[in-house]
Amino acid sequence: MVLAANRIDFGGSSSFWDASGIEMTQTRTAPRALDRPAPATGNLAARAARTTKSALFALSTLALSTLALSTLAMATLALPATAGGLVSEIKTGVLAHDVPDLWSGFRLESNSADINVEVILAPSLAFLGGTIQPAIGASINTQGDTSHAYIDARWQIEGPSGLFFSAGLGAAIHDGELGPVAIDKKALGSRVLFHIPFEVGLRLDQHNSLSIYFEHTSNANLANFNEGMDRIGVRYGYRF
């Protein structure tokens, strides 16, 4: 039976049509162990190479993110108040990695922590009662699993009593696997993925905030594999 490739899906269940035009529905579940290659024995060099690659990506991303945060923050503070600044807000937090039972549906990678850093830039556009601003950030895994850097258009609306909500759409580039080459790695399909974040939080005062942050990455079934990945955790923000 030949299945047409006319599907667009960010995760969960998706519909297909066979050659006779009959619609079929497939629900994504965690891959069975038999569907993925068994861990290679005696292949420590390849595993070490993957771990080294992830570590180098994480270190370089952290260094660039820290440099960007420091440079942009200093530039913002150096500008006169009347001139505004380059940065609206900086955020950092800790996220659970590859969380199961959310958008992507299952976990394959380690139950570890990601360090998230983000800069929300000052240019803004009013939209639906809130504002849209560019955001640049990274989520860096602490155990050598998949890390990524991203850029988004972020819509945020301020509510009563300091509450706020934001959602976004953008692109992420990651250092993970594209295909099912290891039983403990997600097959993400393409090097560049859609990045979809959601956040709800509370502003403690004019500058400081705490929030719950969720992000999903996948390729919307535009590649041969699309296991997707979810992260969720808490963040601290400082608004200039």
Residue, then its C-alpha position, 0 to 999 in steps of 0.5 A: m500500500v502506498l501512502a501519500a506524503n500529504r501530511i502536516d503535523f507537529g506531533g501526536s496523531s496524523s492522517f494519511w490517505d491510501a491510493s484508494g482515497i481511504e483516510m487512515t489515522q496513525t497515532r504516534t507512540a514511543p518506538r518499540a525497542l525492536d524498531r530501533p537499533a540495539p546499542a552498539t557494543g565496542n563502539l565507545a569511540a563513536r559514543a565519545a565522539r557524539t558526547t564530545k560534539s554535544a559538549l562542544f556545541a553546548l560550550s560554544t552556545l553557552a559562551l556565545s549566549t553569555l557574551a551576547l547577554s553581557t554585550l547587549a546588557m552593557a549596551t542597553l545600560a550605556l544608552p541614555a534612557t530616552a534613546g531606549g536600548l537594544v534589549s527589553e528583557i533577559k531570562t534564564g532558567v532550568l528545564a527538564h529535558d525530553v519530557p514525556d506525555l506532552w506534545s511529542g508524546f514520549r522520552l528517549e533521551s536522558n532525564s536530565a536538565d537543560i540550562n536555558v538563556e534568552v534575550i528578548l530584544a526591544p523592537s516591538l509591534a502591537f498585536l491583539g492587545g499585546t506586543i510581538q518582539p524578537a527573541i534569541g536563546a538556547s537550551i543547553n543539555t547538561q549531560g551531552d544530549t540534544s542542545h539547540a539555539y533558537i530565534d523566535a517572533r514572541w507575542q506577549i500580553e500583560g494581564p492584571s496583577g502582574l500576570f503575563f502570557s507569551a507564545g511564539l514561533g521560530a526556528a531552532i538549530h540543534d546538535g542531535e541526531l537526524g535518524p534513529v541511529a541510537i536507542d537513547k537519541k531522538a530522531l529529529g529528522s532535520r538540522v533546523l526545526f520549528h521552535i514553539p514556546f509558551e510561557v506564563g509568569l508573574r512580574l514581582d516588580q518593575h524589573n523581576s519576574l518568575s515564570i513556567y516555560f515550555e518549548h516544543t521542537s519538531n519538523a512538522n513531518l517535513a522530513n523522514f523522521n520527526e520524533g520531536m522534543d519537549r522541555i518544560g521548567v522555570r525561568y527568572g527574567y529581568r526586564f530593563 
